[in-house]
Amino acid sequence: MNDEAFNLSVRKFLKMVGINSQREIERAVAKAIADGTISGTESFPAQVTLHIAGLGLSVDFKGEIALE
């Protein structure tokens, strides 16, 4: 295994996930506020599942998204 290539690949994947996840959350919040579905002061439980079939890995990460 090439540790440098592996590390770079993992970082690239995580950066892509982070940037795209943030963009999708921001869009969903903006739409919900515009639609009047939420007021913009809420907090929402959030969960992400990391699944890598070839490694037999499936792990959940839980947290909260607070708008204020």
Rosetta blueprint (number, residue, H / E / L):
1 M L
2 N L
3 D H
4 E H
5 A H
6 F H
7 N H
8 L H
9 S H
10 V H
11 R H
12 K H
13 F H
14 L H
15 K H
16 M H
17 V H
18 G H
19 I H
20 N H
21 S H
22 Q H
23 R H
24 E H
25 I H
26 E H
27 R H
28 A H
29 V H
30 A H
31 K H
32 A H
33 I H
34 A H
35 D H
36 G L
37 T L
38 I L
39 S L
40 G L
41 T L
42 E L
43 S E
44 F E
45 P E
46 A E
47 Q E
48 V E
49 T E
50 L E
51 H E
52 I E
53 A H
54 G H
55 L H
56 G L
57 L E
58 S E
59 V E
60 D E
61 F E
62 K E
63 G E
64 E E
65 I E
66 A E
67 L L
68 E L
